[in-house]
Amino acid sequence: MLMVERAERFREEMVQLRRALHREPELGLDLPLTQGRILAALDGLPLELDVGRGLTSVTAVLRGGRPGGAVLLRGDMDALPVQEDTGVDYASTIDGRMHACGHDLHVAGLVGAAKILCEMRGELHGDVVFMFQPGEEGYSGAPKMIEEGVLDAAGKPLDAAYAIHVAANTLPQGILATKSGVVMSASDAVKVSVRGVGGHGSTPHTAKDPVPAICEMVTALQNHVTRTYDVFDPVVITVGKLSAGSQGNVIPAGAEFEATVRSFSDTNHALLQERVPALVQGIAAAHGLTAEIDYEVQYPPTVNDDTEAVFAMETAHELFGEHSGFVSPVPVAGSEDFSFVLREVPGSMLLLGAVPEGTDPTAAPANHAPQARFDDAVLPRQAALLAELAVRRLARTS
């Protein structure tokens, strides 16, 4: 039986699981409802199951019927603190929470791959580790699972690791994209609090006004990007939150801003951690003010192994046809903590278009938007590709 046909047999089960997860999204590292649904979906399968100690993860190991290596397949589980505005009949029933990044599809697709591979157990040349991971959205769930031993779950070194991330826009439905090397950016978060001396707007010379200083910092960060880093090794700094004062004729004693920092190389990722705080502190000092800077290092760049990226796309073309996917010319400026897995194991992350049928992907709301919609019609394609990657990669190392 062809892999695509195997996946189609589990379509309805995957859709039901995905929609149940979508109705009751959970945040962060503690996802008991989600974990329970995954364990129930895997119940009765020939898997070695383990749950996390410091987080509600699920690790499942399938022992192949033939000797060989080991491959890891990953799906993240957590939702976002977003109020859903999609109008679908399976919308979130919990205010302020939504699966706005498609992790519900990731879970359902990985369960589908597990069921396919369990049926093929006797043919597998080695073992498969299924990594169901909480806390991808800023909680560093992947490194926490690594600390708890997910990469050692098979009892042997992993030969490769793969993940698929769905996209609510940009890609047409069912189309895959990936590339060799850096496929997604590094991500850090910066919070700055500037302290001065408040006063009346009519006599600014009697105060120490933080507002001009913080405005200068925002502008200086943009100049810093364009005048410090190679245009072919880009950096993006976006200030998304800025606050100061309560009314127009009062000089406030403090002002704050928050920013996201994106980069595409380890070199710039490290330099930013030094240079951004130094720049902010220097401007504050020049104005006779003090600044507190919280520079949170989040995720490194997600870097695909060259060989594994080529292998993954070749596998997709053979499964679904030569027009089913393409090699992206540039990386994505979004970030992923699958990056920590790929630091330890060669592998590849792929993007999969999941826009609703008939929707223009260039005009559709993006991941994380309250209106982001993902069509679960892509679930069989996701499950089939994950399963096929495992089968072929294990056969290659046997």
The 8 nearest C-alpha neighbors of each residue, nearest first, counted from 0:
[[1, 2, 4, 5, 3, 6, 119, 115],
 [0, 2, 4, 3, 5, 318, 6, 383],
 [3, 1, 5, 4, 383, 6, 0, 387],
 [2, 4, 6, 5, 1, 383, 7, 380],
 [5, 3, 7, 1, 2, 6, 0, 8],
 [6, 4, 2, 3, 8, 7, 1, 115],
 [5, 7, 379, 3, 8, 4, 383, 9],
 [8, 6, 10, 4, 9, 5, 379, 3],
 [7, 9, 6, 5, 10, 4, 11, 379],
 [10, 8, 7, 12, 6, 11, 13, 111],
 [11, 9, 7, 13, 12, 8, 379, 14],
 [10, 12, 14, 13, 9, 15, 8, 7],
 [11, 13, 15, 9, 14, 10, 16, 111],
 [12, 14, 107, 16, 10, 11, 15, 17],
 [15, 13, 11, 17, 16, 12, 18, 10],
 [14, 16, 12, 18, 13, 17, 11, 19],
 [17, 15, 13, 19, 14, 18, 107, 12],
 [16, 18, 14, 20, 103, 107, 15, 19],
 [19, 17, 21, 15, 20, 16, 89, 14],
 [18, 20, 16, 22, 21, 17, 15, 23],
 [21, 19, 17, 18, 23, 22, 103, 24],
 [20, 22, 18, 19, 23, 24, 91, 98],
 [21, 23, 91, 19, 92, 90, 20, 89],
 [22, 24, 20, 21, 91, 92, 93, 25],
 [25, 23, 78, 21, 97, 20, 96, 98],
 [26, 24, 30, 78, 77, 23, 27, 96],
 [27, 25, 78, 77, 79, 30, 28, 24],
 [26, 28, 134, 29, 77, 138, 133, 136],
 [27, 29, 134, 133, 54, 30, 55, 140],
 [30, 28, 55, 27, 54, 31, 26, 133],
 [29, 31, 33, 25, 32, 55, 34, 28],
 [30, 32, 34, 33, 35, 29, 55, 25],
 [33, 31, 35, 34, 30, 36, 25, 23],
 [34, 32, 36, 35, 30, 31, 37, 20],
 [33, 35, 31, 37, 32, 36, 30, 38],
 [36, 34, 32, 38, 33, 37, 31, 39],
 [35, 37, 39, 33, 38, 34, 40, 32],
 [36, 38, 40, 34, 39, 35, 41, 33],
 [37, 39, 41, 35, 40, 36, 42, 34],
 [38, 40, 36, 42, 37, 41, 35, 34],
 [39, 41, 37, 38, 42, 36, 110, 16],
 [42, 40, 38, 39, 44, 37, 43, 110],
 [43, 41, 39, 44, 40, 38, 37, 46],
 [42, 44, 41, 45, 46, 40, 39, 38],
 [43, 45, 46, 42, 41, 117, 114, 113],
 [46, 44, 43, 117, 61, 47, 62, 42],
 [47, 45, 61, 60, 44, 59, 48, 62],
 [46, 48, 60, 59, 61, 49, 45, 58],
 [49, 47, 59, 58, 46, 60, 50, 57],
 [48, 50, 58, 57, 59, 51, 47, 56],
 [51, 49, 57, 56, 58, 55, 52, 48],
 [52, 50, 56, 54, 55, 53, 57, 49],
 [51, 53, 54, 50, 55, 147, 56, 144],
 [52, 54, 51, 55, 143, 28, 147, 56],
 [55, 53, 51, 28, 52, 56, 29, 133],
 [56, 54, 51, 29, 30, 34, 28, 31],
 [55, 57, 51, 132, 50, 54, 131, 133],
 [58, 56, 50, 131, 49, 51, 130, 59],
 [59, 57, 130, 49, 129, 48, 131, 50],
 [58, 60, 48, 129, 47, 128, 46, 49],
 [61, 59, 128, 47, 46, 127, 129, 62],
 [60, 62, 46, 127, 126, 63, 128, 47],
 [63, 61, 126, 60, 125, 64, 127, 120],
 [62, 64, 123, 125, 126, 120, 65, 124],
 [65, 63, 121, 120, 123, 122, 62, 124],
 [64, 66, 124, 63, 123, 125, 67, 121],
 [67, 65, 125, 124, 64, 397, 63, 68],
 [68, 66, 125, 124, 397, 65, 393, 396],
 [67, 69, 125, 393, 126, 396, 158, 397],
 [68, 70, 126, 157, 125, 127, 158, 393],
 [69, 71, 127, 159, 157, 158, 160, 389],
 [72, 70, 160, 128, 127, 129, 159, 161],
 [73, 71, 129, 161, 160, 162, 130, 128],
 [74, 72, 130, 162, 129, 131, 161, 71],
 [73, 75, 105, 131, 106, 109, 130, 132],
 [76, 74, 132, 102, 131, 133, 105, 77],
 [75, 77, 133, 102, 132, 106, 103, 131],
 [78, 76, 26, 133, 134, 25, 27, 102],
 [77, 79, 98, 26, 25, 24, 97, 99],
 [78, 80, 97, 81, 96, 98, 26, 99],
 [81, 79, 96, 95, 97, 82, 78, 26],
 [82, 80, 96, 95, 97, 79, 83, 369],
 [83, 81, 95, 96, 369, 94, 97, 84],
 [84, 82, 369, 97, 85, 81, 91, 370],
 [83, 85, 370, 369, 86, 82, 371, 90],
 [86, 84, 370, 87, 83, 372, 371, 369],
 [85, 87, 84, 88, 90, 83, 370, 89],
 [88, 86, 90, 89, 85, 372, 84, 91],
 [87, 89, 90, 86, 85, 91, 22, 18],
 [88, 90, 87, 22, 18, 91, 21, 19],
 [91, 89, 87, 22, 88, 92, 21, 86],
 [90, 92, 22, 93, 23, 21, 97, 83],
 [91, 93, 22, 23, 90, 94, 24, 89],
 [94, 92, 91, 96, 95, 23, 24, 22],
 [95, 93, 96, 82, 92, 91, 83, 97],
 [94, 96, 82, 81, 80, 93, 97, 83],
 [97, 95, 80, 81, 94, 82, 79, 93],
 [98, 96, 99, 81, 79, 83, 78, 24],
 [97, 99, 78, 100, 101, 21, 79, 24],
 [98, 100, 367, 97, 101, 366, 371, 79],
 [101, 99, 366, 367, 98, 102, 78, 79],
 [102, 100, 103, 104, 98, 99, 165, 373],
 [101, 103, 105, 104, 76, 75, 100, 106],
 [104, 102, 17, 106, 101, 105, 20, 21],
 [105, 103, 107, 102, 101, 106, 17, 108],
 [104, 106, 102, 74, 108, 103, 107, 109],
 [107, 105, 109, 103, 74, 104, 108, 76],
 [108, 106, 104, 110, 13, 17, 109, 105],
 [109, 107, 382, 111, 105, 378, 110, 106],
 [108, 110, 112, 106, 111, 107, 382, 74],
 [111, 109, 113, 107, 112, 108, 106, 114],
 [110, 112, 108, 114, 109, 382, 113, 107],
 [111, 113, 382, 109, 386, 115, 110, 114],
 [112, 114, 110, 116, 111, 115, 117, 109],
 [115, 113, 117, 111, 112, 116, 110, 118],
 [114, 116, 112, 118, 113, 117, 111, 5],
 [115, 117, 119, 113, 118, 114, 120, 112],
 [116, 118, 120, 114, 119, 115, 113, 45],
 [117, 119, 116, 115, 120, 114, 121, 113],
 [120, 118, 116, 117, 122, 121, 115, 123],
 [119, 121, 117, 63, 123, 122, 118, 64],
 [120, 122, 64, 119, 123, 63, 65, 118],
 [121, 123, 120, 119, 64, 124, 65, 63],
 [124, 122, 63, 120, 125, 121, 64, 65],
 [125, 123, 65, 67, 66, 393, 394, 63],
 [126, 124, 67, 68, 63, 66, 69, 123],
 [125, 127, 62, 69, 63, 61, 68, 70],
 [126, 128, 70, 61, 69, 60, 71, 129],
 [127, 129, 71, 60, 59, 70, 72, 130],
 [128, 130, 59, 72, 58, 73, 71, 60],
 [129, 131, 73, 58, 132, 72, 74, 128],
 [132, 130, 57, 74, 75, 56, 73, 58],
 [131, 133, 75, 56, 76, 130, 74, 140],
 [134, 132, 76, 28, 77, 140, 75, 56],
 [133, 135, 140, 27, 28, 138, 136, 77],
 [134, 136, 140, 137, 138, 139, 133, 336],
 [137, 135, 134, 138, 77, 27, 79, 78],
 [136, 138, 135, 139, 134, 297, 27, 140],
 [137, 139, 134, 140, 136, 135, 27, 28],
 [140, 138, 141, 137, 142, 135, 134, 336],
 [139, 141, 134, 143, 135, 133, 138, 142],
 [140, 142, 144, 143, 139, 336, 145, 337],
 [143, 141, 145, 144, 140, 139, 146, 339],
 [144, 142, 146, 140, 145, 141, 147, 139],
 [145, 143, 147, 141, 146, 142, 149, 140],
 [144, 146, 142, 148, 149, 147, 143, 150],
 [145, 147, 143, 144, 148, 142, 149, 141],
 [148, 146, 144, 145, 149, 143, 51, 52],
 [147, 149, 145, 151, 146, 150, 152, 144],
 [148, 150, 152, 145, 151, 144, 147, 58],
 [151, 149, 148, 152, 145, 157, 153, 156],
 [150, 152, 148, 149, 154, 153, 155, 156],
 [153, 151, 149, 154, 150, 148, 128, 60],
 [154, 152, 155, 151, 60, 128, 126, 69],
 [155, 153, 151, 152, 156, 150, 157, 69],
 [154, 156, 153, 157, 151, 69, 68, 152],
 [157, 155, 158, 151, 69, 154, 68, 153],
 [156, 158, 69, 70, 159, 155, 344, 68],
 [157, 159, 69, 70, 156, 68, 344, 345],
 [158, 160, 346, 70, 345, 157, 344, 71],
 [161, 159, 71, 346, 70, 72, 344, 345],
 [162, 160, 72, 347, 346, 348, 71, 73],
 [161, 163, 348, 73, 72, 349, 74, 164],
 [162, 164, 349, 350, 348, 165, 351, 161],
 [165, 163, 350, 351, 349, 166, 162, 105],
 [164, 166, 351, 350, 352, 353, 101, 163],
 [165, 167, 352, 168, 353, 351, 366, 350],
 [168, 166, 354, 365, 366, 353, 373, 372],
 [167, 169, 360, 363, 365, 166, 170, 354],
 [170, 168, 360, 361, 171, 166, 167, 352],
 [171, 169, 352, 168, 360, 174, 172, 166],
 [172, 170, 352, 174, 360, 173, 354, 169],
 [171, 173, 352, 353, 354, 174, 170, 356],
 [172, 174, 352, 377, 351, 353, 171, 175],
 [173, 175, 323, 324, 352, 172, 171, 351],
 [176, 174, 324, 351, 350, 323, 352, 325],
 [177, 175, 325, 350, 324, 326, 349, 327],
 [176, 178, 349, 326, 327, 350, 348, 182],
 [179, 177, 326, 327, 308, 182, 180, 176],
 [178, 180, 305, 308, 303, 304, 181, 182],
 [181, 179, 303, 302, 305, 304, 182, 178],
 [180, 182, 302, 301, 183, 303, 330, 300],
 [181, 183, 330, 301, 302, 178, 331, 180],
 [184, 182, 331, 301, 330, 334, 332, 300],
 [185, 183, 300, 263, 332, 334, 262, 333],
 [184, 186, 300, 299, 262, 298, 261, 334],
 [185, 187, 261, 298, 297, 260, 334, 184],
 [188, 186, 296, 297, 260, 295, 259, 261],
 [189, 187, 259, 295, 258, 294, 260, 296],
 [190, 188, 294, 258, 257, 293, 295, 259],
 [189, 191, 257, 293, 292, 256, 294, 258],
 [192, 190, 292, 256, 255, 291, 257, 293],
 [191, 193, 255, 291, 290, 254, 292, 194],
 [194, 192, 290, 254, 253, 289, 255, 209],
 [193, 195, 253, 289, 288, 252, 290, 209],
 [196, 194, 207, 252, 288, 209, 253, 208],
 [197, 195, 207, 252, 206, 208, 198, 194],
 [196, 198, 252, 251, 250, 206, 207, 195],
 [199, 197, 250, 206, 249, 200, 196, 203],
 [198, 200, 249, 201, 250, 202, 248, 203],
 [199, 201, 248, 249, 202, 250, 203, 198],
 [200, 202, 199, 203, 248, 249, 198, 204],
 [203, 201, 204, 200, 199, 205, 198, 206],
 [202, 204, 206, 205, 200, 201, 199, 198],
 [203, 205, 202, 206, 207, 208, 198, 201],
 [206, 204, 203, 202, 198, 207, 199, 196],
 [207, 205, 196, 198, 203, 197, 204, 208],
 [208, 206, 196, 195, 209, 197, 288, 205],
 [207, 209, 210, 206, 195, 250, 196, 197],
 [210, 208, 212, 195, 211, 253, 254, 213],
 [209, 211, 213, 212, 208, 214, 254, 243],
 [212, 210, 214, 213, 209, 215, 208, 216],
 [213, 211, 215, 209, 210, 214, 216, 283],
 [212, 214, 216, 210, 215, 211, 209, 217],
 [215, 213, 211, 217, 216, 212, 210, 218],
 [214, 216, 212, 218, 213, 217, 219, 211],
 [215, 217, 213, 219, 214, 218, 220, 279],
 [218, 216, 214, 220, 215, 219, 213, 221],
 [219, 217, 215, 221, 220, 216, 214, 222],
 [218, 220, 216, 222, 221, 217, 215, 223],
 [219, 221, 223, 217, 218, 222, 216, 224],
 [222, 220, 224, 223, 218, 219, 225, 217],
 [223, 221, 219, 225, 224, 220, 226, 218],
 [222, 224, 220, 221, 226, 227, 225, 219],
 [225, 223, 221, 222, 227, 226, 228, 234],
 [226, 224, 222, 223, 227, 228, 221, 230],
 [225, 227, 223, 224, 222, 228, 229, 221],
 [228, 226, 223, 224, 225, 229, 222, 230],
 [229, 227, 224, 226, 230, 225, 233, 232],
 [228, 230, 232, 231, 233, 227, 225, 226],
 [229, 231, 233, 232, 228, 225, 234, 224],
 [230, 232, 229, 233, 228, 234, 263, 264],
 [233, 231, 229, 230, 263, 228, 234, 264],
 [234, 232, 230, 231, 262, 229, 263, 228],
 [233, 235, 262, 261, 224, 236, 232, 228],
 [234, 236, 261, 260, 262, 237, 233, 224],
 [237, 235, 260, 259, 261, 238, 234, 258],
 [236, 238, 258, 259, 239, 235, 260, 221],
 [239, 237, 258, 257, 240, 259, 236, 256],
 [238, 240, 258, 237, 257, 241, 259, 256],
 [239, 241, 257, 256, 238, 242, 258, 255],
 [242, 240, 256, 255, 257, 239, 243, 238],
 [241, 243, 255, 254, 256, 240, 244, 253],
 [244, 242, 254, 253, 255, 251, 210, 245],
 [243, 245, 251, 246, 250, 242, 249, 254],
 [244, 246, 243, 247, 249, 251, 250, 248],
 [247, 245, 248, 249, 244, 250, 251, 243],
 [246, 248, 249, 245, 200, 244, 250, 199],
 [249, 247, 200, 246, 199, 250, 201, 245],
 [248, 250, 199, 200, 247, 246, 251, 198],
 [249, 251, 198, 197, 200, 199, 208, 252],
 [252, 250, 197, 244, 253, 249, 243, 198],
 [253, 251, 197, 196, 195, 194, 250, 209],
 [252, 254, 194, 251, 193, 209, 195, 243],
 [253, 255, 243, 193, 242, 192, 209, 210],
 [256, 254, 192, 242, 191, 241, 193, 243],
 [255, 257, 241, 240, 191, 190, 242, 258],
 [258, 256, 190, 240, 189, 238, 239, 191],
 [259, 257, 238, 189, 237, 239, 188, 260],
 [258, 260, 188, 237, 236, 187, 189, 238],
 [259, 261, 236, 187, 186, 235, 188, 258],
 [262, 260, 186, 235, 185, 234, 184, 236],
 [261, 263, 234, 185, 184, 268, 264, 233],
 [262, 264, 184, 300, 185, 232, 233, 181],
 [265, 263, 266, 267, 262, 268, 300, 232],
 [264, 266, 268, 267, 269, 263, 299, 300],
 [267, 265, 264, 269, 268, 270, 263, 271],
 [268, 266, 270, 269, 264, 265, 271, 262],
 [267, 269, 265, 266, 271, 270, 262, 264],
 [268, 270, 267, 266, 272, 271, 265, 273],
 [271, 269, 267, 273, 272, 268, 274, 266],
 [272, 270, 274, 273, 268, 269, 275, 267],
 [271, 273, 269, 270, 274, 275, 268, 294],
 [274, 272, 271, 270, 275, 276, 277, 269],
 [273, 275, 271, 277, 276, 272, 270, 278],
 [274, 276, 278, 277, 271, 273, 272, 279],
 [277, 275, 279, 278, 274, 280, 273, 292],
 [278, 276, 274, 280, 275, 279, 281, 273],
 [279, 277, 281, 275, 276, 280, 274, 282],
 [280, 278, 276, 282, 281, 277, 216, 283],
 [279, 281, 283, 277, 278, 282, 276, 290],
 [280, 282, 284, 278, 279, 283, 277, 285],
 [283, 281, 285, 279, 284, 280, 278, 286],
 [282, 284, 288, 280, 286, 281, 285, 289],
 [285, 283, 287, 281, 286, 282, 288, 280],
 [284, 286, 282, 283, 287, 281, 288, 280],
 [287, 285, 283, 284, 288, 282, 212, 207],
 [286, 288, 284, 285, 283, 289, 207, 195],
 [289, 287, 283, 195, 286, 284, 194, 290],
 [290, 288, 194, 283, 193, 284, 195, 291],
 [291, 289, 193, 192, 280, 283, 194, 292],
 [290, 292, 192, 191, 193, 293, 289, 280],
 [293, 291, 191, 190, 294, 290, 276, 192],
 [292, 294, 190, 189, 295, 191, 291, 188],
 [293, 295, 189, 188, 292, 296, 190, 272],
 [296, 294, 188, 187, 297, 293, 189, 190],
 [297, 295, 187, 294, 298, 188, 186, 272],
 [296, 298, 187, 186, 295, 299, 188, 137],
 [297, 299, 186, 185, 336, 300, 296, 335],
 [300, 298, 185, 338, 301, 186, 297, 265],
 [301, 299, 185, 184, 263, 183, 302, 338],
 [302, 300, 338, 183, 181, 182, 184, 299],
 [303, 301, 181, 180, 182, 300, 304, 341],
 [304, 302, 347, 180, 179, 346, 305, 308],
 [303, 305, 307, 345, 346, 306, 308, 180],
 [304, 306, 179, 308, 307, 180, 303, 309],
 [305, 307, 309, 308, 304, 310, 179, 346],
 [308, 306, 310, 304, 346, 309, 305, 347],
 [309, 307, 311, 347, 305, 179, 310, 306],
 [308, 310, 306, 312, 307, 311, 313, 305],
 [309, 311, 307, 313, 308, 312, 314, 306],
 [312, 310, 314, 308, 309, 313, 307, 315],
 [311, 313, 315, 314, 309, 310, 316, 308],
 [314, 312, 310, 316, 315, 311, 309, 317],
 [313, 315, 311, 317, 312, 316, 310, 318],
 [316, 314, 312, 318, 313, 317, 319, 311],
 [317, 315, 321, 320, 313, 319, 314, 318],
 [316, 318, 314, 315, 320, 319, 313, 321],
 [319, 317, 315, 316, 320, 314, 3, 384],
 [318, 320, 316, 323, 317, 315, 321, 322],
 [321, 319, 316, 323, 322, 317, 318, 315],
 [320, 322, 316, 323, 324, 319, 317, 315],
 [323, 321, 320, 324, 316, 325, 319, 174],
 [324, 322, 174, 320, 321, 319, 316, 175],
 [325, 323, 175, 174, 176, 322, 316, 312],
 [324, 326, 176, 327, 175, 177, 323, 312],
 [325, 327, 178, 177, 176, 328, 324, 312],
 [326, 328, 178, 329, 177, 176, 325, 330],
 [329, 327, 326, 330, 178, 177, 325, 179],
 [330, 328, 327, 331, 182, 178, 181, 326],
 [331, 329, 182, 183, 181, 332, 327, 328],
 [330, 332, 183, 333, 182, 184, 329, 334],
 [333, 331, 184, 183, 334, 330, 261, 262],
 [332, 334, 331, 183, 184, 335, 186, 185],
 [335, 333, 184, 183, 185, 186, 332, 298],
 [336, 334, 337, 338, 301, 298, 333, 183],
 [335, 337, 338, 339, 298, 141, 135, 139],
 [338, 336, 340, 339, 335, 141, 341, 301],
 [337, 339, 301, 336, 341, 340, 335, 300],
 [338, 340, 342, 337, 341, 336, 142, 141],
 [341, 339, 337, 342, 343, 338, 344, 141],
 [340, 342, 344, 338, 343, 339, 345, 346],
 [343, 341, 339, 340, 344, 338, 345, 302],
 [342, 344, 341, 340, 339, 345, 150, 338],
 [343, 345, 341, 159, 342, 340, 346, 160],
 [346, 344, 159, 304, 341, 160, 343, 307],
 [345, 347, 160, 159, 307, 304, 161, 303],
 [346, 348, 303, 161, 308, 307, 304, 349],
 [347, 349, 162, 163, 161, 303, 177, 350],
 [348, 350, 163, 177, 176, 164, 162, 347],
 [349, 351, 164, 176, 175, 165, 163, 177],
 [352, 350, 175, 165, 174, 166, 164, 173],
 [351, 353, 172, 170, 166, 173, 171, 174],
 [352, 354, 172, 373, 374, 166, 167, 165],
 [353, 355, 167, 172, 373, 374, 352, 168],
 [356, 354, 374, 358, 373, 357, 353, 372],
 [355, 357, 358, 354, 172, 374, 353, 359],
 [356, 358, 355, 359, 354, 172, 360, 171],
 [359, 357, 356, 355, 360, 354, 363, 362],
 [358, 360, 361, 362, 363, 357, 171, 354],
 [361, 359, 168, 169, 363, 362, 171, 170],
 [360, 362, 169, 359, 363, 168, 170, 364],
 [361, 363, 360, 359, 364, 168, 358, 169],
 [362, 364, 360, 168, 361, 359, 365, 358],
 [365, 363, 371, 370, 368, 168, 362, 167],
 [366, 364, 168, 167, 368, 371, 367, 363],
 [365, 367, 100, 167, 368, 371, 99, 166],
 [368, 366, 99, 100, 365, 369, 371, 79],
 [367, 369, 371, 370, 366, 365, 364, 99],
 [370, 368, 83, 84, 371, 82, 81, 367],
 [369, 371, 85, 84, 368, 364, 372, 83],
 [372, 370, 364, 368, 369, 366, 365, 99],
 [371, 373, 167, 370, 354, 85, 374, 355],
 [374, 372, 353, 354, 167, 355, 375, 101],
 [373, 375, 355, 353, 376, 354, 377, 372],
 [374, 376, 377, 378, 14, 373, 104, 353],
 [375, 377, 374, 378, 379, 353, 14, 10],
 [378, 376, 375, 380, 379, 173, 353, 381],
 [377, 379, 381, 380, 108, 375, 376, 382],
 [380, 378, 6, 382, 381, 7, 377, 10],
 [381, 379, 383, 377, 378, 382, 384, 3],
 [380, 382, 378, 379, 384, 383, 108, 385],
 [383, 381, 112, 108, 379, 385, 111, 380],
 [384, 382, 380, 386, 6, 381, 3, 385],
 [383, 385, 387, 381, 386, 382, 388, 380],
 [386, 384, 388, 382, 387, 383, 112, 381],
 [385, 387, 112, 389, 383, 384, 388, 382],
 [388, 386, 384, 390, 389, 385, 383, 391],
 [387, 389, 385, 391, 386, 390, 392, 384],
 [388, 390, 386, 392, 387, 391, 393, 70],
 [391, 389, 387, 393, 388, 392, 394, 123],
 [390, 392, 394, 388, 393, 389, 387, 395],
 [391, 393, 395, 389, 394, 390, 388, 396],
 [394, 392, 395, 396, 124, 390, 391, 125],
 [395, 393, 391, 397, 392, 396, 124, 390],
 [394, 396, 392, 393, 397, 391, 390, 124],
 [395, 397, 393, 394, 68, 392, 67, 158],
 [396, 67, 394, 395, 124, 393, 68, 66]]
